[in-house]
Every structure is written in C-alpha cells, then in structure tokens.
Amino acid sequence: MSSQPPGASIGRRMGIAAAILSVSVLLSRVLGFLREAVIAYAHGASAATDAYYAAFTLPDLMNYFLAGGTLSITFIPLFSAFVAANDEEGGWRLFSTVATTMGTVLVFFTIALELAAPYIVPWLVPGFDDPAQLALAVEMTRIVIPAQLCFYFGGLLQATLFVREIFWPAAVAPLIYNVCIIVFGIALDPWLGIRGFSVGVVVGAVLGPLALPLWAARHEVKFSFRFAPTDPGFRQFLLLTLPLMLGVGLVTVDEWLLRYFGSQHAEGAITWLNNSRKLMLVLFAVIGQAAGQAALPFLTRLHHEGRDEEMAQMLATSVGRVLFLAIIGGAALAVAADPIVWVIFRRGAFAAHDSATTATLLVCFAAGLGAWAAQTMAVRGFYARKDTLTPMLVASTVVVFAVPIYLFLDEAYGIVGLAVASSIGMTINATATIATYRWRTRDLPLRPILGAIGRGTLIAAACGVASYAAGLGVRRLLPPLDFWTNVALLGAQGAAFAAVLLVVAALVRPVELEFVSARVRSRLSREA
C-alpha cells in the first residue's frame, strides 16, 4: 500500500470523485425525468401511476431494514481499516462473510415478502379503496421486490471499489438502470401497461447496480461462500449496521409518510408528490448526495490516521459548500417551478391541473433542499468514526417529533401541508445532526457553515428576485401558456438568475464559488 497523500491531495481527490459522481447523478436524473415524463405521458396522474409509485414502498422498507442502502456507510470504514493495515485478505474474508450471511437473510426475506405482499401492502397505502388499484399495487410490488437482491450485492461490491477510489461503476450503473426502465416500460406497455416499467426496474437492477460493479471488481474480488454469523468481523459489521436497521430516519421515512398520507387524498396525489419531490432531489443528488458519497472514504482515512482536527475542518467546509449551493439551487427551483414542471411533464395524459399542483408542491420541497444536502454531508462525520448509533438516535428522535407535524399540516392544508412538513422535518433533522456532532466531538467549526448560510441566502434572494421579474415580463409579452411559451419563460428566468449570480459572485467573491472556480481553472491549466 502506498503512503497516504497529504491533506491537500486528499481534498483534491475528493473533489474529483465528487465531480465524477455529480455528473453521473445529473445524467441519471435527466434519464429519471425522461422516465417520469414517459410514465406521465402514457398514464398521467392516475390510480395506475399511484399504484406504481406505491409499489416501491415495501421493497424500500426491506432494503432499509436490512441495511441494503447503507453498505457504503457501514462497510467502507471496516474494509478501509483492513486495507490501511495492509491486510486485504482480512478485508475479503469480511466481504465473503457479509455477502454470504446477510445475503442468505435477504433471500429469505425476499421469498417471505413475495408471499406476504397481499397482506402488507394494504397497510402501507390505506387510502387505496379500489380493489383493482390495490391489486395492481400488490402485483407490481411482487415484481419489484427481487431487485433489492441486486442492489444489496452490488452495493457491497461498490463499497470495495470506493475504498480503492474506483468511482466510475457508481457513475455508470444508475444510467443503465434508468435506461432499462424506460426501454422496457415503452416496449412492454402495449401488453403489460404500467407493469412494464416494473419489469424494467428488475432488468435494470441486474444489468446496472449488480453486473457493472461485479465486472469492474472481477480481478480484485476474492469471494468464498462463508456463512459465519458468529465471526468477529461480522459481529462488528452488525454493531455498525443494527442502528441503521432498527433506527428510523426522516431521510427514508419522509417518502413513506408522503405515500401513506397521500394515498388518502384525491386520485393522483401520490404521483404529484412523487414527481415534485423527485425534481427537488435532482439538485440534492448532484449537490449533496454525490459529495457525501465521495467524502466518506476520505474522511474515514483522515480519522484512521488520527488527523481529527483536519477531518473536522474538511467536514465543516464541505457542509458549508453544499449548503451554499443547495440554497441557491432551491431558490432557482422555486422561482421557476411552473415552467420546469410544464416543460418536463405537461403532455399526453398529464393535464394542466396536474402540472399546476406539482409546481406548487415543488416550491414547498425546494425550501428544504439546503437541509437535505447538509444532513447528507454532516452525517458522514459520524460514519467515518464508525458511529452509526448516535446519528440514528438523533434521526429517530426527530421522526417522533416530525410525525405530528405531518399529521397537523396534512389535516390543515392537504398535500401542500405534507410537502411543507417534509421541508420542516428535514431542517430539524439537519440542525440536530450538526449540533450533536459538534457536541460529541467538540471540534466542528461552525463559521464555515453559518457563513455559507448567510452568503447563500443573500445571493439566492437577489437571483430569485431577478428571475421572478424576468418571468413576469415574459408572461406579459407572450401568448397564453403552451409548451414553447414555457420553454421561453424557463430560458428567460434561467438567464436572469445566472446573470445576477455571476455579477454577485464577481463582486462578493464567496469562498464557496471561489473553490469551484479554482478547481475549474486548475483543470483547464493542466489540459492547456
């Protein structure tokens, strides 16, 4: 194993990794929107689309409670420790044990849930009173459940690649996944209807999240069947994983709550909530999720080397950067919500009322974008220290206080209240996570975070006002709204937003944008 690079090198390599994953996430989200647009065109916001989105609830629950979605969190620190100690054989022994033991449990649960789906799904969507809609949701749930096996084993392989700083499979796999959903959904729609998209989910999970990392790791992976639940390494893995399996965090529960309460509203409510939330999550994934994925291996390395002060500074700076970008991005989404939704979704069976409702919900979700990004980055500080218990205790406590907020706002304001509750709950979650980390470690500087919030809010306000004014001008000049009017409106608002952002950035020179521009200049100078 080569000597570790200095802190500056680690930061640069983390930035490169984040950039790779950000581009991938952006492309994946574009394909995701194409997928949602195809579904909206063919089936609108209907009982069938509500059933389709509801069909992911039980598989997501299984993935969550068996920690399939957290392998990069729990496995990376353990595998990294073996690599740092030049004991890769021990790392692959742990890999074999986790893959075999947890994989066996996952196969058992897959079979059990396939059989129990007709009894569980009605509890998850109590508002589905139409027997045909409920039967469709159960059928598609059964189709989608096996995909979780691919996500689990692929995620475990992906974690080993992250430790070796191989990020391209994580970048390409989501693209393959989304393409398969689109292709199979369109091809099978004449025969299977919306069920064809569920088939595409399974095919995409096999070819993307599973097959691609397996191919990328084919020369390095050393697997042997090893069912050993009493193995010391596996017990350590369970100690890290159990809090994530048993704890209930708002990052995941939010979607379940929206589907649960949304099922009790008008037909199409789950689809409106799903489409608007996913629009917000595009920027979250590009800004926060990709940066969080890239940061964990580097934060873990600094902690293993005893450089905790440097780790804390890097964490605070990273939280500040994603907050700054997310606040500005959230303002852009909110001010241009109407044309964004119209351009992406308004065609075919997706009516004007569907677009207007989705746009209103998008504004509410956009208000929480900064909190989503900050939470995703801040929690990596705990995970790098092999502490999964503390953040899940915090998250579970937040859920206890957040559920009444969802209940109250749902009763008072309907689905708009649910979207507002989502942003409020995530803001509480992010604040509690950062405060707890600082209290536990006593070495997280707050100045980069608070400064980023202040600068981001001021710049977002200036850009938002300019963009809104540009939108008003276009609306007065152009004929009644149609697709091309909304394209022009989106272009004018985007240009105004970007122009003010460039001017303010040149005058104020915020450190967050200076970091980004410095990276770009450095890259261009090396290529020149």
Backbone hydrogen bonds, N-H to C=O, Kabsch-Sander energy under -0.5 kcal/mol:
donor,donor_aa,acceptor,acceptor_aa,energy
10,I,6,P,-2.2
11,G,7,G,-2.6
12,R,8,A,-2.2
13,R,9,S,-2.6
14,M,10,I,-2.5
15,G,11,G,-2.0
16,I,12,R,-2.1
17,A,13,R,-2.4
18,A,14,M,-2.6
19,A,15,G,-2.3
20,I,16,I,-2.5
21,L,17,A,-2.4
22,S,18,A,-2.5
23,V,19,A,-2.4
24,S,20,I,-2.0
25,V,21,L,-2.9
26,L,22,S,-2.6
27,L,23,V,-2.6
28,S,24,S,-3.0
29,R,25,V,-2.9
30,V,26,L,-2.2
31,L,27,L,-2.3
32,G,28,S,-2.4
33,F,29,R,-2.6
34,L,30,V,-2.0
35,R,31,L,-2.5
36,E,32,G,-2.6
37,A,33,F,-2.9
38,V,34,L,-2.4
39,I,35,R,-2.3
40,A,36,E,-2.8
41,Y,37,A,-2.6
42,A,38,V,-2.3
43,H,39,I,-2.8
44,G,40,A,-2.1
45,A,349,A,-0.5
46,S,44,G,-0.7
50,D,46,S,-2.3
51,A,47,A,-2.1
52,Y,48,A,-2.2
53,Y,49,T,-2.5
54,A,50,D,-2.3
55,A,51,A,-1.5
56,F,53,Y,-1.2
57,T,54,A,-1.8
60,D,56,F,-2.3
61,L,57,T,-2.2
62,M,58,L,-2.4
63,N,59,P,-2.6
64,Y,60,D,-2.5
65,F,61,L,-2.9
66,L,62,M,-1.6
67,A,64,Y,-1.7
68,G,63,N,-2.4
69,G,63,N,-0.9
70,T,67,A,-1.2
71,L,68,G,-0.6
73,I,70,T,-1.0
74,T,70,T,-2.5
75,F,71,L,-2.6
76,I,71,L,-0.8
78,L,74,T,-0.7
79,F,75,F,-3.0
80,S,76,I,-2.9
81,A,77,P,-1.5
82,F,78,L,-1.4
83,V,79,F,-2.1
84,A,80,S,-3.1
85,A,81,A,-1.4
86,N,83,V,-1.7
87,D,82,F,-3.1
91,G,87,D,-1.6
92,W,88,E,-2.5
93,R,89,E,-1.9
94,L,90,G,-2.1
95,F,91,G,-2.2
96,S,92,W,-2.5
97,T,93,R,-2.1
98,V,94,L,-2.8
99,A,95,F,-2.8
100,T,96,S,-2.3
101,T,97,T,-2.8
102,M,98,V,-1.7
103,G,98,V,-0.8
103,G,99,A,-0.8
104,T,100,T,-2.0
105,V,101,T,-1.7
106,L,102,M,-2.5
107,V,103,G,-2.3
108,F,104,T,-2.0
109,F,105,V,-2.4
110,T,106,L,-2.3
111,I,107,V,-2.1
112,A,108,F,-2.4
113,L,109,F,-2.9
114,E,110,T,-1.9
115,L,111,I,-1.6
116,A,112,A,-2.0
117,A,113,L,-1.5
119,Y,116,A,-1.8
120,I,116,A,-1.6
121,V,117,A,-2.4
123,W,120,I,-1.3
124,L,120,I,-1.1
124,L,121,V,-0.8
125,V,121,V,-1.7
128,F,125,V,-1.9
129,D,127,G,-1.6
134,L,130,D,-2.4
135,A,131,P,-2.5
136,L,132,A,-2.1
137,A,133,Q,-2.2
138,V,134,L,-2.2
139,E,135,A,-2.5
140,M,136,L,-2.4
141,T,137,A,-1.9
142,R,138,V,-2.1
143,I,139,E,-1.4
144,V,140,M,-2.2
145,I,141,T,-2.1
147,A,144,V,-1.8
148,Q,145,I,-2.0
149,L,146,P,-1.4
150,C,146,P,-0.8
151,F,147,A,-1.9
152,Y,148,Q,-2.2
153,F,149,L,-2.3
154,G,150,C,-2.4
155,G,151,F,-2.0
156,L,152,Y,-2.0
157,L,153,F,-1.9
158,Q,154,G,-2.6
159,A,155,G,-1.9
160,T,156,L,-1.3
161,L,157,L,-1.6
162,F,158,Q,-2.3
163,V,159,A,-1.7
164,R,160,T,-1.1
165,E,162,F,-2.0
166,I,161,L,-3.0
167,F,165,E,-0.7
171,A,167,F,-1.3
172,V,168,W,-2.1
173,A,169,P,-2.7
175,L,172,V,-0.8
176,I,172,V,-1.8
177,Y,173,A,-2.3
178,N,174,P,-2.4
179,V,175,L,-2.4
180,C,176,I,-2.2
181,I,177,Y,-1.7
182,I,178,N,-2.2
183,V,179,V,-2.9
184,F,180,C,-2.6
185,G,181,I,-2.0
186,I,182,I,-2.4
187,A,183,V,-2.6
188,L,184,F,-2.4
189,D,185,G,-0.9
191,W,188,L,-1.2
192,L,188,L,-3.6
193,G,188,L,-0.6
193,G,189,D,-1.8
195,R,192,L,-1.5
196,G,193,G,-1.7
197,F,194,I,-1.1
198,S,194,I,-0.7
198,S,195,R,-0.5
199,V,195,R,-1.9
200,G,196,G,-2.0
201,V,197,F,-1.4
202,V,198,S,-1.4
203,V,199,V,-2.2
204,G,200,G,-2.8
205,A,201,V,-2.1
206,V,202,V,-1.8
207,L,203,V,-2.4
208,G,204,G,-2.6
210,L,205,A,-1.3
211,A,206,V,-2.2
212,L,208,G,-1.4
214,L,210,L,-1.6
215,W,211,A,-2.4
216,A,212,L,-2.5
217,A,213,P,-1.9
218,R,215,W,-1.2
220,E,217,A,-0.7
221,V,217,A,-3.2
226,R,96,S,-0.6
228,A,226,R,-1.1
231,D,228,A,-1.7
235,R,231,D,-2.5
236,Q,232,P,-2.1
237,F,233,G,-2.0
238,L,234,F,-2.6
239,L,235,R,-2.3
240,L,236,Q,-1.7
241,T,237,F,-2.2
242,L,238,L,-3.6
244,L,241,T,-0.9
245,M,241,T,-1.9
246,L,242,L,-3.1
247,G,243,P,-2.2
249,G,247,G,-0.5
252,T,249,G,-1.0
253,V,249,G,-2.9
254,D,250,L,-2.3
255,E,252,T,-0.8
256,W,252,T,-1.1
257,L,253,V,-3.1
258,L,254,D,-2.2
259,R,255,E,-2.0
260,Y,256,W,-2.9
261,F,257,L,-2.8
262,G,258,L,-2.1
263,S,259,R,-1.9
264,Q,261,F,-1.4
265,H,262,G,-1.8
269,A,266,A,-2.2
272,W,268,G,-2.5
273,L,269,A,-2.6
274,N,270,I,-2.7
275,N,271,T,-2.8
276,S,272,W,-2.2
277,R,273,L,-2.2
278,K,274,N,-2.3
279,L,275,N,-1.6
280,M,276,S,-1.8
281,L,277,R,-2.3
282,V,278,K,-0.9
282,V,279,L,-0.6
283,L,279,L,-0.8
284,F,280,M,-1.7
285,A,281,L,-2.7
286,V,282,V,-2.2
287,I,283,L,-3.0
288,G,284,F,-2.5
289,Q,284,F,-2.2
290,A,285,A,-2.3
292,G,288,G,-2.5
293,Q,289,Q,-2.5
294,A,290,A,-2.2
295,A,291,A,-2.1
296,L,292,G,-1.7
298,F,294,A,-0.6
299,L,295,A,-2.8
300,T,296,L,-2.6
301,R,297,P,-1.7
302,L,298,F,-2.2
303,H,299,L,-2.1
304,H,300,T,-2.5
305,E,301,R,-1.8
306,G,303,H,-1.6
307,R,302,L,-2.6
308,D,306,G,-0.9
311,M,307,R,-2.2
312,A,308,D,-2.6
313,Q,309,E,-2.0
314,M,310,E,-2.3
315,L,311,M,-2.6
316,A,312,A,-2.7
317,T,313,Q,-2.4
318,S,314,M,-2.3
319,V,315,L,-2.7
320,G,316,A,-2.4
321,R,317,T,-2.3
322,V,318,S,-2.3
323,L,319,V,-2.2
324,F,320,G,-2.5
325,L,321,R,-2.4
326,A,322,V,-2.4
327,I,323,L,-2.6
328,I,324,F,-1.7
329,G,325,L,-2.6
330,G,326,A,-2.9
331,A,327,I,-1.8
332,A,328,I,-2.0
333,L,329,G,-2.2
334,A,330,G,-2.4
335,V,331,A,-2.4
336,A,332,A,-1.4
337,A,334,A,-1.1
340,I,336,A,-2.0
341,V,337,A,-2.4
342,W,338,D,-2.3
343,V,339,P,-2.6
344,I,340,I,-1.9
345,F,341,V,-2.9
346,R,341,V,-0.8
346,R,342,W,-1.4
347,R,345,F,-1.8
349,A,41,Y,-1.6
350,F,347,R,-2.0
351,A,349,A,-0.9
355,S,351,A,-1.9
356,A,352,A,-2.5
357,T,353,H,-2.3
358,T,354,D,-2.3
359,A,355,S,-2.4
360,T,356,A,-1.9
361,L,357,T,-2.1
362,L,358,T,-2.1
363,V,359,A,-1.8
364,C,360,T,-1.3
365,F,361,L,-2.5
366,A,362,L,-2.7
367,A,363,V,-1.0
368,G,365,F,-1.6
369,L,366,A,-1.5
372,W,368,G,-2.2
373,A,369,L,-2.2
374,A,370,G,-2.5
375,Q,371,A,-2.6
376,T,372,W,-2.0
377,M,373,A,-1.8
378,A,374,A,-3.0
379,V,375,Q,-2.1
380,R,377,M,-1.0
381,G,378,A,-1.5
382,F,378,A,-0.6
382,F,379,V,-0.5
383,Y,379,V,-1.8
384,A,380,R,-2.6
385,R,381,G,-0.7
385,R,382,F,-0.9
386,K,383,Y,-1.9
387,D,382,F,-2.3
388,T,386,K,-0.7
392,M,388,T,-1.2
393,L,389,L,-2.2
394,V,390,T,-2.4
395,A,391,P,-2.8
396,S,392,M,-2.7
397,T,393,L,-2.1
398,V,394,V,-2.3
399,V,395,A,-2.1
400,V,396,S,-1.7
401,F,397,T,-1.5
402,A,398,V,-2.2
403,V,399,V,-2.6
405,I,401,F,-0.5
405,I,402,A,-0.7
406,Y,402,A,-2.0
407,L,403,V,-2.5
408,F,404,P,-2.8
409,L,405,I,-2.7
410,D,406,Y,-2.4
411,E,407,L,-2.1
412,A,408,F,-2.2
413,Y,409,L,-2.8
414,G,410,D,-1.7
416,V,413,Y,-0.9
417,G,413,Y,-0.5
418,L,414,G,-1.5
419,A,415,I,-1.9
420,V,416,V,-2.1
421,A,417,G,-2.6
422,S,418,L,-1.9
423,S,419,A,-1.6
424,I,420,V,-2.5
425,G,421,A,-2.9
426,M,422,S,-2.1
427,T,423,S,-1.9
428,I,424,I,-2.2
429,N,425,G,-2.2
430,A,426,M,-2.7
431,T,427,T,-2.2
432,A,428,I,-2.4
433,T,429,N,-2.2
434,I,430,A,-2.4
435,A,431,T,-2.4
436,T,432,A,-2.3
437,Y,433,T,-2.3
438,R,434,I,-2.2
439,W,435,A,-2.2
440,R,436,T,-2.7
441,T,437,Y,-2.6
442,R,438,R,-2.3
450,L,446,L,-2.9
451,G,447,R,-2.6
452,A,448,P,-1.4
453,I,449,I,-2.0
454,G,450,L,-2.3
455,R,451,G,-2.7
456,G,452,A,-2.7
457,T,453,I,-2.3
458,L,454,G,-2.0
459,I,455,R,-2.4
460,A,456,G,-2.6
461,A,457,T,-2.2
462,A,458,L,-2.1
463,C,459,I,-2.6
464,G,460,A,-2.7
465,V,461,A,-2.3
466,A,462,A,-1.8
467,S,463,C,-2.5
468,Y,464,G,-2.6
469,A,465,V,-2.3
470,A,466,A,-2.2
471,G,467,S,-2.0
472,L,468,Y,-2.0
473,G,469,A,-2.0
474,V,470,A,-2.1
475,R,471,G,-2.2
476,R,472,L,-1.5
477,L,473,G,-1.4
478,L,474,V,-2.5
486,N,482,D,-2.1
487,V,483,F,-1.9
488,A,484,W,-2.4
489,L,485,T,-2.6
490,L,486,N,-2.8
491,G,487,V,-2.4
492,A,488,A,-2.7
493,Q,489,L,-2.5
494,G,490,L,-2.5
495,A,491,G,-2.4
496,A,492,A,-2.4
497,F,493,Q,-2.4
498,A,494,G,-2.6
499,A,495,A,-2.6
500,V,496,A,-2.2
501,L,497,F,-2.1
502,L,498,A,-2.5
503,V,499,A,-2.2
504,V,500,V,-2.9
505,A,501,L,-2.4
506,A,502,L,-2.1
507,L,503,V,-2.0
508,V,504,V,-3.4
509,R,504,V,-0.6
509,R,505,A,-1.7
514,E,510,P,-2.2
515,F,511,V,-2.0
516,V,512,E,-1.4
517,S,513,L,-2.9
518,A,514,E,-2.3
519,R,515,F,-1.9
520,V,516,V,-2.1
521,R,517,S,-2.9
522,S,518,A,-2.5
523,R,519,R,-2.2
524,L,520,V,-2.6
525,S,521,R,-2.5
526,R,522,S,-1.7
527,E,523,R,-1.5
528,A,524,L,-1.4
